[in-house]
Amino acid sequence: NHGMIRMTFANGTRYTVEITNLSPIPKPRWFVQGDRGSLIKYGLDPQEDYMRRKDILAAKDNPANYAQVVTVQDGQRQEQVIPSVEGSWVSYYQNISDVLNKGAELIVKPEQVLQVMRVYDAAMVSAETNQVVRLQAADQRKR
């Protein structure tokens, strides 16, 4: 399986998401290019492997998978390694429990999920029709 989504935002920022299980070599998880530098990060969220071992709270990213950032300013190349921010699937589900049992505020709002689903649905329509699908920003739809 292989899929690619290319998006262009109203401000001109371009974003490409590519997924595949066909590549015999690992692809970067993230590759970001900008006017002044680039970022590359390998590896998946380590929580999945730790969850299978029934030790999700011990999940830590392999330092070899930390993000590498290279910038060039005034002709000087600078390299930096950025440790991964630890994910917490447990916190997400704890929040759901707290919403249902204690009246807490939902951290991930339905509107946020709906925005993601709109992009997913547009990608599916684009793949089926071989046409560009344009979406309005959420604040423009409310007008």
Beta strands, then each sheet from edge to edge (+ up, - down):
strand 1: 2-8
strand 2: 14-20
strand 3: 30-33
strand 4: 37-41
strand 5: 67-73
strand 6: 76-82
sheet 1: 1+ 2-
sheet 2: 3+ 4- 5+ 6-
end
